[in-house]
């Protein structure tokens, strides 16, 4: 990570005057905005009041909504287990 990578964050963070910060996220006009504020009510209603908030999806991750049929995955795991047993890999 380089200093240049943080320029957008520094500009949005506005360390000189944090009271005039403006979020770049908007549910309709900019759903990929990287700067978003949350109200106390939004945070307190989260499971275990976690501050681990995410609204952007990492496109490099697997699409968890479209996984293969569990039977296919189970068969693959069984095959893999058989191979590792034959190779004596534990």
MISEMAR-534775 format. One record per residue: residue number from 0; residue in one letter; chain; z, x, y of N, C-alpha, C in turn. Coordinates in steps of 0.05 Angstrom, whole numbers. Layout:
N
<dopa><lumro>NUM</lumro><zafi>a</zafi><doba>A</doba><n_pz>Z</n_pz><n_px>X</n_px><n_py>Y</n_py><ca_pz>Z</ca_pz><ca_px>X</ca_px><ca_py>Y</ca_py><c_pz>Z</c_pz><c_px>X</c_px><c_py>Y</c_py></dopa>
...
END
This chain:
90
<dopa><lumro>0</lumro><zafi>x</zafi><doba>A</doba><n_pz>0</n_pz><n_px>17</n_px><n_py>-23</n_py><ca_pz>0</ca_pz><ca_px>0</ca_px><ca_py>0</ca_py><c_pz>0</c_pz><c_px>18</c_px><c_py>25</c_py></dopa>
<dopa><lumro>1</lumro><zafi>x</zafi><doba>A</doba><n_pz>-16</n_pz><n_px>10</n_px><n_py>43</n_py><ca_pz>-18</ca_pz><ca_px>25</ca_px><ca_py>68</ca_py><c_pz>-9</c_pz><c_px>8</c_px><c_py>92</c_py></dopa>
<dopa><lumro>2</lumro><zafi>x</zafi><doba>A</doba><n_pz>-4</n_pz><n_px>21</n_px><n_py>114</n_py><ca_pz>5</ca_pz><ca_px>7</ca_px><ca_py>138</ca_py><c_pz>-15</c_pz><c_px>-15</c_px><c_py>146</c_py></dopa>
<dopa><lumro>3</lumro><zafi>x</zafi><doba>A</doba><n_pz>-41</n_pz><n_px>-9</n_px><n_py>143</n_py><ca_pz>-62</ca_pz><ca_px>-28</ca_px><ca_py>150</ca_py><c_pz>-59</c_pz><c_px>-54</c_px><c_py>134</c_py></dopa>
<dopa><lumro>4</lumro><zafi>x</zafi><doba>A</doba><n_pz>-49</n_pz><n_px>-52</n_px><n_py>109</n_py><ca_pz>-46</ca_pz><ca_px>-75</ca_px><ca_py>92</ca_py><c_pz>-25</c_pz><c_px>-94</c_px><c_py>103</c_py></dopa>
<dopa><lumro>5</lumro><zafi>x</zafi><doba>A</doba><n_pz>-8</n_pz><n_px>-85</n_px><n_py>120</n_py><ca_pz>14</ca_pz><ca_px>-101</ca_px><ca_py>131</ca_py><c_pz>8</c_pz><c_px>-113</c_px><c_py>159</c_py></dopa>
<dopa><lumro>6</lumro><zafi>x</zafi><doba>A</doba><n_pz>-15</n_pz><n_px>-106</n_px><n_py>170</n_py><ca_pz>-21</ca_pz><ca_px>-115</ca_px><ca_py>197</ca_py><c_pz>-20</c_pz><c_px>-145</c_px><c_py>201</c_py></dopa>
<dopa><lumro>7</lumro><zafi>x</zafi><doba>A</doba><n_pz>-32</n_pz><n_px>-160</n_px><n_py>182</n_py><ca_pz>-31</ca_pz><ca_px>-189</ca_px><ca_py>184</ca_py><c_pz>-3</c_pz><c_px>-200</c_px><c_py>183</c_py></dopa>
<dopa><lumro>8</lumro><zafi>x</zafi><doba>A</doba><n_pz>14</n_pz><n_px>-189</n_px><n_py>166</n_py><ca_pz>42</ca_pz><ca_px>-196</ca_px><ca_py>164</ca_py><c_pz>56</c_pz><c_px>-190</c_px><c_py>190</c_py></dopa>
<dopa><lumro>9</lumro><zafi>x</zafi><doba>A</doba><n_pz>53</n_pz><n_px>-167</n_px><n_py>201</n_py><ca_pz>66</ca_pz><ca_px>-159</ca_px><ca_py>226</ca_py><c_pz>58</c_pz><c_px>-177</c_px><c_py>249</c_py></dopa>
<dopa><lumro>10</lumro><zafi>x</zafi><doba>A</doba><n_pz>33</n_pz><n_px>-183</n_px><n_py>250</n_py><ca_pz>23</ca_pz><ca_px>-201</ca_px><ca_py>272</ca_py><c_pz>35</c_pz><c_px>-229</c_px><c_py>269</c_py></dopa>
<dopa><lumro>11</lumro><zafi>x</zafi><doba>A</doba><n_pz>36</n_pz><n_px>-240</n_px><n_py>245</n_py><ca_pz>47</ca_pz><ca_px>-266</ca_px><ca_py>240</ca_py><c_pz>78</c_pz><c_px>-266</c_px><c_py>244</c_py></dopa>
<dopa><lumro>12</lumro><zafi>x</zafi><doba>A</doba><n_pz>90</n_pz><n_px>-245</n_px><n_py>235</n_py><ca_pz>119</ca_pz><ca_px>-242</ca_px><ca_py>237</ca_py><c_pz>129</c_pz><c_px>-242</c_px><c_py>266</c_py></dopa>
<dopa><lumro>13</lumro><zafi>x</zafi><doba>A</doba><n_pz>113</n_pz><n_px>-230</n_px><n_py>283</n_py><ca_pz>118</ca_pz><ca_px>-229</ca_px><ca_py>312</ca_py><c_pz>146</c_pz><c_px>-218</c_px><c_py>317</c_py></dopa>
<dopa><lumro>14</lumro><zafi>x</zafi><doba>A</doba><n_pz>152</n_pz><n_px>-193</n_px><n_py>310</n_py><ca_pz>179</ca_pz><ca_px>-182</ca_px><ca_py>313</ca_py><c_pz>189</c_pz><c_px>-182</c_px><c_py>342</c_py></dopa>
<dopa><lumro>15</lumro><zafi>x</zafi><doba>A</doba><n_pz>170</n_pz><n_px>-181</n_px><n_py>362</n_py><ca_pz>179</ca_pz><ca_px>-181</ca_px><ca_py>390</ca_py><c_pz>191</c_pz><c_px>-207</c_px><c_py>398</c_py></dopa>
<dopa><lumro>16</lumro><zafi>x</zafi><doba>A</doba><n_pz>181</n_pz><n_px>-229</n_px><n_py>387</n_py><ca_pz>192</ca_pz><ca_px>-255</ca_px><ca_py>395</ca_py><c_pz>189</c_pz><c_px>-275</c_px><c_py>371</c_py></dopa>
<dopa><lumro>17</lumro><zafi>x</zafi><doba>A</doba><n_pz>208</n_pz><n_px>-274</n_px><n_py>354</n_py><ca_pz>207</ca_pz><ca_px>-290</ca_px><ca_py>329</ca_py><c_pz>207</c_pz><c_px>-320</c_px><c_py>334</c_py></dopa>
<dopa><lumro>18</lumro><zafi>x</zafi><doba>A</doba><n_pz>215</n_pz><n_px>-328</n_px><n_py>358</n_py><ca_pz>216</ca_pz><ca_px>-357</ca_px><ca_py>364</ca_py><c_pz>189</c_pz><c_px>-369</c_px><c_py>370</c_py></dopa>
<dopa><lumro>19</lumro><zafi>x</zafi><doba>A</doba><n_pz>168</n_pz><n_px>-352</n_px><n_py>374</n_py><ca_pz>142</ca_pz><ca_px>-363</ca_px><ca_py>378</ca_py><c_pz>123</c_pz><c_px>-358</c_px><c_py>355</c_py></dopa>
<dopa><lumro>20</lumro><zafi>x</zafi><doba>A</doba><n_pz>134</n_pz><n_px>-353</n_px><n_py>332</n_py><ca_pz>118</ca_pz><ca_px>-349</ca_px><ca_py>308</ca_py><c_pz>102</c_pz><c_px>-375</c_px><c_py>302</c_py></dopa>
<dopa><lumro>21</lumro><zafi>x</zafi><doba>A</doba><n_pz>78</n_pz><n_px>-370</n_px><n_py>292</n_py><ca_pz>61</ca_pz><ca_px>-393</ca_px><ca_py>285</ca_py><c_pz>51</c_pz><c_px>-389</c_px><c_py>256</c_py></dopa>
<dopa><lumro>22</lumro><zafi>x</zafi><doba>A</doba><n_pz>55</n_pz><n_px>-410</n_px><n_py>240</n_py><ca_pz>47</ca_pz><ca_px>-408</ca_px><ca_py>212</ca_py><c_pz>17</c_pz><c_px>-410</c_px><c_py>211</c_py></dopa>
<dopa><lumro>23</lumro><zafi>x</zafi><doba>A</doba><n_pz>5</n_pz><n_px>-396</n_px><n_py>191</n_py><ca_pz>-23</ca_pz><ca_px>-396</ca_px><ca_py>187</ca_py><c_pz>-31</c_pz><c_px>-416</c_px><c_py>165</c_py></dopa>
<dopa><lumro>24</lumro><zafi>x</zafi><doba>A</doba><n_pz>-11</n_pz><n_px>-425</n_px><n_py>150</n_py><ca_pz>-16</ca_pz><ca_px>-444</ca_px><ca_py>128</ca_py><c_pz>-17</c_pz><c_px>-472</c_px><c_py>139</c_py></dopa>
<dopa><lumro>25</lumro><zafi>x</zafi><doba>A</doba><n_pz>-36</n_pz><n_px>-488</n_px><n_py>128</n_py><ca_pz>-37</ca_pz><ca_px>-517</ca_px><ca_py>133</ca_py><c_pz>-49</c_pz><c_px>-530</c_px><c_py>108</c_py></dopa>
<dopa><lumro>26</lumro><zafi>x</zafi><doba>A</doba><n_pz>-36</n_pz><n_px>-551</n_px><n_py>99</n_py><ca_pz>-44</ca_pz><ca_px>-563</ca_px><ca_py>74</ca_py><c_pz>-73</c_pz><c_px>-572</c_px><c_py>73</c_py></dopa>
<dopa><lumro>27</lumro><zafi>x</zafi><doba>A</doba><n_pz>-84</n_pz><n_px>-579</n_px><n_py>96</n_py><ca_pz>-112</ca_pz><ca_px>-588</ca_px><ca_py>97</ca_py><c_pz>-131</c_pz><c_px>-568</c_px><c_py>108</c_py></dopa>
<dopa><lumro>28</lumro><zafi>x</zafi><doba>A</doba><n_pz>-125</n_pz><n_px>-556</n_px><n_py>131</n_py><ca_pz>-144</ca_pz><ca_px>-538</ca_px><ca_py>145</ca_py><c_pz>-143</c_pz><c_px>-509</c_px><c_py>135</c_py></dopa>
<dopa><lumro>29</lumro><zafi>x</zafi><doba>A</doba><n_pz>-120</n_pz><n_px>-501</n_px><n_py>124</n_py><ca_pz>-118</ca_pz><ca_px>-473</ca_px><ca_py>114</ca_py><c_pz>-98</c_pz><c_px>-471</c_px><c_py>91</c_py></dopa>
<dopa><lumro>30</lumro><zafi>x</zafi><doba>A</doba><n_pz>-104</n_pz><n_px>-482</n_px><n_py>68</n_py><ca_pz>-85</ca_pz><ca_px>-481</ca_px><ca_py>45</ca_py><c_pz>-80</c_pz><c_px>-453</c_px><c_py>34</c_py></dopa>
<dopa><lumro>31</lumro><zafi>x</zafi><doba>A</doba><n_pz>-96</n_pz><n_px>-434</n_px><n_py>42</n_py><ca_pz>-92</ca_pz><ca_px>-406</ca_px><ca_py>34</ca_py><c_pz>-79</c_pz><c_px>-389</c_px><c_py>55</c_py></dopa>
<dopa><lumro>32</lumro><zafi>x</zafi><doba>A</doba><n_pz>-69</n_pz><n_px>-402</n_px><n_py>76</n_py><ca_pz>-55</ca_pz><ca_px>-387</ca_px><ca_py>97</ca_py><c_pz>-31</c_pz><c_px>-372</c_px><c_py>86</c_py></dopa>
<dopa><lumro>33</lumro><zafi>x</zafi><doba>A</doba><n_pz>-27</n_pz><n_px>-347</n_px><n_py>94</n_py><ca_pz>-7</ca_pz><ca_px>-330</ca_px><ca_py>82</ca_py><c_pz>20</c_pz><c_px>-332</c_px><c_py>97</c_py></dopa>
<dopa><lumro>34</lumro><zafi>x</zafi><doba>A</doba><n_pz>22</n_pz><n_px>-346</n_px><n_py>118</n_py><ca_pz>47</ca_pz><ca_px>-348</ca_px><ca_py>132</ca_py><c_pz>55</c_pz><c_px>-378</c_px><c_py>134</c_py></dopa>
<dopa><lumro>35</lumro><zafi>x</zafi><doba>A</doba><n_pz>77</n_pz><n_px>-384</n_px><n_py>122</n_py><ca_pz>86</ca_pz><ca_px>-412</ca_px><ca_py>121</ca_py><c_pz>115</c_pz><c_px>-414</c_px><c_py>125</c_py></dopa>
<dopa><lumro>36</lumro><zafi>x</zafi><doba>A</doba><n_pz>124</n_pz><n_px>-435</n_px><n_py>140</n_py><ca_pz>152</ca_pz><ca_px>-440</ca_px><ca_py>143</ca_py><c_pz>160</c_pz><c_px>-463</c_px><c_py>126</c_py></dopa>
<dopa><lumro>37</lumro><zafi>x</zafi><doba>A</doba><n_pz>186</n_pz><n_px>-463</n_px><n_py>118</n_py><ca_pz>197</ca_pz><ca_px>-484</ca_px><ca_py>102</ca_py><c_pz>222</c_pz><c_px>-495</c_px><c_py>116</c_py></dopa>
<dopa><lumro>38</lumro><zafi>x</zafi><doba>A</doba><n_pz>226</n_pz><n_px>-521</n_px><n_py>115</n_py><ca_pz>250</ca_pz><ca_px>-532</ca_px><ca_py>127</ca_py><c_pz>274</c_pz><c_px>-528</c_px><c_py>108</c_py></dopa>
<dopa><lumro>39</lumro><zafi>x</zafi><doba>A</doba><n_pz>297</n_pz><n_px>-531</n_px><n_py>118</n_py><ca_pz>321</ca_pz><ca_px>-530</ca_px><ca_py>102</ca_py><c_pz>320</c_pz><c_px>-551</c_px><c_py>79</c_py></dopa>
<dopa><lumro>40</lumro><zafi>x</zafi><doba>A</doba><n_pz>311</n_pz><n_px>-575</n_px><n_py>86</n_py><ca_pz>309</ca_pz><ca_px>-596</ca_px><ca_py>67</ca_py><c_pz>289</c_pz><c_px>-589</c_px><c_py>44</c_py></dopa>
<dopa><lumro>41</lumro><zafi>x</zafi><doba>A</doba><n_pz>267</n_pz><n_px>-576</n_px><n_py>51</n_py><ca_pz>248</ca_pz><ca_px>-568</ca_px><ca_py>30</ca_py><c_pz>260</c_pz><c_px>-548</c_px><c_py>11</c_py></dopa>
<dopa><lumro>42</lumro><zafi>x</zafi><doba>A</doba><n_pz>276</n_pz><n_px>-529</n_px><n_py>22</n_py><ca_pz>288</ca_pz><ca_px>-509</ca_px><ca_py>5</ca_py><c_pz>311</c_pz><c_px>-519</c_px><c_py>-12</c_py></dopa>
<dopa><lumro>43</lumro><zafi>x</zafi><doba>A</doba><n_pz>327</n_pz><n_px>-537</n_px><n_py>0</n_py><ca_pz>351</ca_pz><ca_px>-546</ca_px><ca_py>-15</ca_py><c_pz>343</c_pz><c_px>-565</c_px><c_py>-38</c_py></dopa>
<dopa><lumro>44</lumro><zafi>x</zafi><doba>A</doba><n_pz>320</n_pz><n_px>-577</n_px><n_py>-37</n_py><ca_pz>312</ca_pz><ca_px>-595</ca_px><ca_py>-58</ca_py><c_pz>299</c_pz><c_px>-580</c_px><c_py>-82</c_py></dopa>
<dopa><lumro>45</lumro><zafi>x</zafi><doba>A</doba><n_pz>294</n_pz><n_px>-554</n_px><n_py>-78</n_py><ca_pz>282</ca_pz><ca_px>-538</ca_px><ca_py>-99</ca_py><c_pz>302</c_pz><c_px>-534</c_px><c_py>-122</c_py></dopa>
<dopa><lumro>46</lumro><zafi>x</zafi><doba>A</doba><n_pz>291</n_pz><n_px>-529</n_px><n_py>-146</n_py><ca_pz>308</ca_pz><ca_px>-524</ca_px><ca_py>-169</ca_py><c_pz>326</c_pz><c_px>-500</c_px><c_py>-163</c_py></dopa>
<dopa><lumro>47</lumro><zafi>x</zafi><doba>A</doba><n_pz>352</n_pz><n_px>-504</n_px><n_py>-165</n_py><ca_pz>372</ca_pz><ca_px>-483</ca_px><ca_py>-160</ca_py><c_pz>371</c_pz><c_px>-471</c_px><c_py>-132</c_py></dopa>
<dopa><lumro>48</lumro><zafi>x</zafi><doba>A</doba><n_pz>359</n_pz><n_px>-486</n_px><n_py>-114</n_py><ca_pz>356</ca_pz><ca_px>-477</ca_px><ca_py>-86</ca_py><c_pz>344</c_pz><c_px>-449</c_px><c_py>-85</c_py></dopa>
<dopa><lumro>49</lumro><zafi>x</zafi><doba>A</doba><n_pz>324</n_pz><n_px>-445</n_px><n_py>-100</n_py><ca_pz>311</ca_pz><ca_px>-419</ca_px><ca_py>-101</ca_py><c_pz>295</c_pz><c_px>-413</c_px><c_py>-75</c_py></dopa>
<dopa><lumro>50</lumro><zafi>x</zafi><doba>A</doba><n_pz>297</n_pz><n_px>-388</n_px><n_py>-66</n_py><ca_pz>280</ca_pz><ca_px>-379</ca_px><ca_py>-44</ca_py><c_pz>255</c_pz><c_px>-366</c_px><c_py>-54</c_py></dopa>
<dopa><lumro>51</lumro><zafi>x</zafi><doba>A</doba><n_pz>250</n_pz><n_px>-368</n_px><n_py>-79</n_py><ca_pz>226</ca_pz><ca_px>-357</ca_px><ca_py>-91</ca_py><c_pz>204</c_pz><c_px>-377</c_px><c_py>-88</c_py></dopa>
<dopa><lumro>52</lumro><zafi>x</zafi><doba>A</doba><n_pz>192</n_pz><n_px>-379</n_px><n_py>-65</n_py><ca_pz>173</ca_pz><ca_px>-400</ca_px><ca_py>-58</ca_py><c_pz>144</c_pz><c_px>-389</c_px><c_py>-60</c_py></dopa>
<dopa><lumro>53</lumro><zafi>x</zafi><doba>A</doba><n_pz>127</n_pz><n_px>-404</n_px><n_py>-73</n_py><ca_pz>99</ca_pz><ca_px>-397</ca_px><ca_py>-76</ca_py><c_pz>82</c_pz><c_px>-421</c_px><c_py>-70</c_py></dopa>
<dopa><lumro>54</lumro><zafi>x</zafi><doba>A</doba><n_pz>62</n_pz><n_px>-417</n_px><n_py>-55</n_py><ca_pz>43</ca_pz><ca_px>-439</ca_px><ca_py>-50</ca_py><c_pz>14</c_pz><c_px>-430</c_px><c_py>-54</c_py></dopa>
<dopa><lumro>55</lumro><zafi>x</zafi><doba>A</doba><n_pz>11</n_pz><n_px>-404</n_px><n_py>-57</n_py><ca_pz>-16</ca_pz><ca_px>-393</ca_px><ca_py>-63</ca_py><c_pz>-18</c_pz><c_px>-387</c_px><c_py>-92</c_py></dopa>
<dopa><lumro>56</lumro><zafi>x</zafi><doba>A</doba><n_pz>-41</n_pz><n_px>-392</n_px><n_py>-104</n_py><ca_pz>-46</ca_pz><ca_px>-386</ca_px><ca_py>-132</ca_py><c_pz>-61</c_pz><c_px>-360</c_px><c_py>-135</c_py></dopa>
<dopa><lumro>57</lumro><zafi>x</zafi><doba>A</doba><n_pz>-52</n_pz><n_px>-343</n_px><n_py>-153</n_py><ca_pz>-65</ca_pz><ca_px>-318</ca_px><ca_py>-158</ca_py><c_pz>-89</c_pz><c_px>-324</c_px><c_py>-177</c_py></dopa>
<dopa><lumro>58</lumro><zafi>x</zafi><doba>A</doba><n_pz>-113</n_pz><n_px>-321</n_px><n_py>-167</n_py><ca_pz>-137</ca_pz><ca_px>-328</ca_px><ca_py>-183</ca_py><c_pz>-141</c_pz><c_px>-309</c_px><c_py>-206</c_py></dopa>
<dopa><lumro>59</lumro><zafi>x</zafi><doba>A</doba><n_pz>-127</n_pz><n_px>-286</n_px><n_py>-206</n_py><ca_pz>-130</ca_pz><ca_px>-268</ca_px><ca_py>-229</ca_py><c_pz>-113</c_pz><c_px>-276</c_px><c_py>-253</c_py></dopa>
<dopa><lumro>60</lumro><zafi>x</zafi><doba>A</doba><n_pz>-95</n_pz><n_px>-295</n_px><n_py>-249</n_py><ca_pz>-78</ca_pz><ca_px>-304</ca_px><ca_py>-271</ca_py><c_pz>-93</c_pz><c_px>-324</c_px><c_py>-289</c_py></dopa>
<dopa><lumro>61</lumro><zafi>x</zafi><doba>A</doba><n_pz>-84</n_pz><n_px>-327</n_px><n_py>-313</n_py><ca_pz>-96</ca_pz><ca_px>-347</ca_px><ca_py>-331</ca_py><c_pz>-91</c_pz><c_px>-375</c_px><c_py>-321</c_py></dopa>
<dopa><lumro>62</lumro><zafi>x</zafi><doba>A</doba><n_pz>-111</n_pz><n_px>-392</n_px><n_py>-324</n_py><ca_pz>-109</ca_pz><ca_px>-420</ca_px><ca_py>-316</ca_py><c_pz>-91</c_pz><c_px>-434</c_px><c_py>-337</c_py></dopa>
<dopa><lumro>63</lumro><zafi>x</zafi><doba>A</doba><n_pz>-66</n_pz><n_px>-438</n_px><n_py>-331</n_py><ca_pz>-47</ca_pz><ca_px>-449</ca_px><ca_py>-351</ca_py><c_pz>-52</c_pz><c_px>-478</c_px><c_py>-357</c_py></dopa>
<dopa><lumro>64</lumro><zafi>x</zafi><doba>A</doba><n_pz>-68</n_pz><n_px>-491</n_px><n_py>-340</n_py><ca_pz>-74</ca_pz><ca_px>-519</ca_px><ca_py>-346</ca_py><c_pz>-96</c_pz><c_px>-523</c_px><c_py>-366</c_py></dopa>
<dopa><lumro>65</lumro><zafi>x</zafi><doba>A</doba><n_pz>-110</n_pz><n_px>-501</n_px><n_py>-373</n_py><ca_pz>-133</ca_pz><ca_px>-503</ca_px><ca_py>-391</ca_py><c_pz>-131</c_pz><c_px>-482</c_px><c_py>-414</c_py></dopa>
<dopa><lumro>66</lumro><zafi>x</zafi><doba>A</doba><n_pz>-108</n_pz><n_px>-481</n_px><n_py>-426</n_py><ca_pz>-104</ca_pz><ca_px>-463</ca_px><ca_py>-449</ca_py><c_pz>-118</c_pz><c_px>-474</c_px><c_py>-474</c_py></dopa>
<dopa><lumro>67</lumro><zafi>x</zafi><doba>A</doba><n_pz>-123</n_pz><n_px>-456</n_px><n_py>-493</n_py><ca_pz>-134</ca_pz><ca_px>-464</ca_px><ca_py>-518</ca_py><c_pz>-115</c_pz><c_px>-482</c_px><c_py>-533</c_py></dopa>
<dopa><lumro>68</lumro><zafi>x</zafi><doba>A</doba><n_pz>-126</n_pz><n_px>-496</n_px><n_py>-553</n_py><ca_pz>-110</ca_pz><ca_px>-514</ca_px><ca_py>-570</ca_py><c_pz>-89</c_pz><c_px>-497</c_px><c_py>-584</c_py></dopa>
<dopa><lumro>69</lumro><zafi>x</zafi><doba>A</doba><n_pz>-64</n_pz><n_px>-506</n_px><n_py>-585</n_py><ca_pz>-42</ca_pz><ca_px>-491</ca_px><ca_py>-597</ca_py><c_pz>-48</c_pz><c_px>-483</c_px><c_py>-626</c_py></dopa>
<dopa><lumro>70</lumro><zafi>x</zafi><doba>A</doba><n_pz>-64</n_pz><n_px>-499</n_px><n_py>-641</n_py><ca_pz>-70</ca_pz><ca_px>-492</ca_px><ca_py>-668</ca_py><c_pz>-88</c_pz><c_px>-467</c_px><c_py>-669</c_py></dopa>
<dopa><lumro>71</lumro><zafi>x</zafi><doba>A</doba><n_pz>-106</n_pz><n_px>-464</n_px><n_py>-650</n_py><ca_pz>-123</ca_pz><ca_px>-440</ca_px><ca_py>-649</ca_py><c_pz>-106</c_pz><c_px>-416</c_px><c_py>-642</c_py></dopa>
<dopa><lumro>72</lumro><zafi>x</zafi><doba>A</doba><n_pz>-87</n_pz><n_px>-419</n_px><n_py>-623</n_py><ca_pz>-70</ca_pz><ca_px>-397</ca_px><ca_py>-616</ca_py><c_pz>-52</c_pz><c_px>-389</c_px><c_py>-639</c_py></dopa>
<dopa><lumro>73</lumro><zafi>x</zafi><doba>A</doba><n_pz>-42</n_pz><n_px>-408</n_px><n_py>-654</n_py><ca_pz>-25</ca_pz><ca_px>-403</ca_px><ca_py>-677</ca_py><c_pz>-40</c_pz><c_px>-388</c_px><c_py>-698</c_py></dopa>
<dopa><lumro>74</lumro><zafi>x</zafi><doba>A</doba><n_pz>-65</n_pz><n_px>-396</n_px><n_py>-703</n_py><ca_pz>-82</ca_pz><ca_px>-383</ca_px><ca_py>-723</ca_py><c_pz>-88</c_pz><c_px>-354</c_px><c_py>-715</c_py></dopa>
<dopa><lumro>75</lumro><zafi>x</zafi><doba>A</doba><n_pz>-92</n_pz><n_px>-350</n_px><n_py>-689</n_py><ca_pz>-97</ca_pz><ca_px>-323</ca_px><ca_py>-679</ca_py><c_pz>-73</c_pz><c_px>-305</c_px><c_py>-683</c_py></dopa>
<dopa><lumro>76</lumro><zafi>x</zafi><doba>A</doba><n_pz>-49</n_pz><n_px>-316</n_px><n_py>-677</n_py><ca_pz>-24</ca_pz><ca_px>-301</ca_px><ca_py>-680</ca_py><c_pz>-19</c_pz><c_px>-295</c_px><c_py>-710</c_py></dopa>
<dopa><lumro>77</lumro><zafi>x</zafi><doba>A</doba><n_pz>-25</n_pz><n_px>-313</n_px><n_py>-727</n_py><ca_pz>-22</ca_pz><ca_px>-308</ca_px><ca_py>-756</ca_py><c_pz>-40</c_pz><c_px>-286</c_px><c_py>-765</c_py></dopa>
<dopa><lumro>78</lumro><zafi>x</zafi><doba>A</doba><n_pz>-65</n_pz><n_px>-287</n_px><n_py>-756</n_py><ca_pz>-85</ca_pz><ca_px>-266</ca_px><ca_py>-763</ca_py><c_pz>-75</c_pz><c_px>-239</c_px><c_py>-753</c_py></dopa>
<dopa><lumro>79</lumro><zafi>x</zafi><doba>A</doba><n_pz>-66</n_pz><n_px>-239</n_px><n_py>-728</n_py><ca_pz>-56</ca_pz><ca_px>-214</ca_px><ca_py>-716</ca_py><c_pz>-32</c_pz><c_px>-203</c_px><c_py>-732</c_py></dopa>
<dopa><lumro>80</lumro><zafi>x</zafi><doba>A</doba><n_pz>-14</n_pz><n_px>-221</n_px><n_py>-740</n_py><ca_pz>9</ca_pz><ca_px>-213</ca_px><ca_py>-756</ca_py><c_pz>0</c_pz><c_px>-201</c_px><c_py>-782</c_py></dopa>
<dopa><lumro>81</lumro><zafi>x</zafi><doba>A</doba><n_pz>-19</n_pz><n_px>-213</n_px><n_py>-796</n_py><ca_pz>-29</ca_pz><ca_px>-203</ca_px><ca_py>-821</ca_py><c_pz>-41</c_pz><c_px>-175</c_px><c_py>-818</c_py></dopa>
<dopa><lumro>82</lumro><zafi>x</zafi><doba>A</doba><n_pz>-56</n_pz><n_px>-171</n_px><n_py>-796</n_py><ca_pz>-68</ca_pz><ca_px>-144</ca_px><ca_py>-791</ca_py><c_pz>-46</c_pz><c_px>-124</c_px><c_py>-787</c_py></dopa>
<dopa><lumro>83</lumro><zafi>x</zafi><doba>A</doba><n_pz>-26</n_pz><n_px>-130</n_px><n_py>-770</n_py><ca_pz>-5</ca_pz><ca_px>-111</ca_px><ca_py>-764</ca_py><c_pz>12</c_pz><c_px>-104</c_px><c_py>-789</c_py></dopa>
<dopa><lumro>84</lumro><zafi>x</zafi><doba>A</doba><n_pz>15</n_pz><n_px>-124</n_px><n_py>-807</n_py><ca_pz>30</ca_pz><ca_px>-119</ca_px><ca_py>-831</ca_py><c_pz>14</c_pz><c_px>-100</c_px><c_py>-849</c_py></dopa>
<dopa><lumro>85</lumro><zafi>x</zafi><doba>A</doba><n_pz>-12</n_pz><n_px>-104</n_px><n_py>-851</n_py><ca_pz>-28</ca_pz><ca_px>-86</ca_px><ca_py>-868</ca_py><c_pz>-30</c_pz><c_px>-58</c_px><c_py>-856</c_py></dopa>
<dopa><lumro>86</lumro><zafi>x</zafi><doba>A</doba><n_pz>-27</n_pz><n_px>-56</n_px><n_py>-830</n_py><ca_pz>-28</ca_pz><ca_px>-29</ca_px><ca_py>-818</ca_py><c_pz>0</c_pz><c_px>-18</c_px><c_py>-815</c_py></dopa>
<dopa><lumro>87</lumro><zafi>x</zafi><doba>A</doba><n_pz>20</n_pz><n_px>-33</n_px><n_py>-824</n_py><ca_pz>48</ca_pz><ca_px>-24</ca_px><ca_py>-822</ca_py><c_pz>57</c_pz><c_px>-20</c_px><c_py>-793</c_py></dopa>
<dopa><lumro>88</lumro><zafi>x</zafi><doba>A</doba><n_pz>48</n_pz><n_px>-38</n_px><n_py>-776</n_py><ca_pz>57</ca_pz><ca_px>-37</ca_px><ca_py>-748</ca_py><c_pz>78</c_pz><c_px>-59</c_px><c_py>-744</c_py></dopa>
<dopa><lumro>89</lumro><zafi>x</zafi><doba>A</doba><n_pz>100</n_pz><n_px>-52</n_px><n_py>-735</n_py><ca_pz>122</ca_pz><ca_px>-72</ca_px><ca_py>-731</ca_py><c_pz>129</c_pz><c_px>-75</c_px><c_py>-703</c_py></dopa>
END
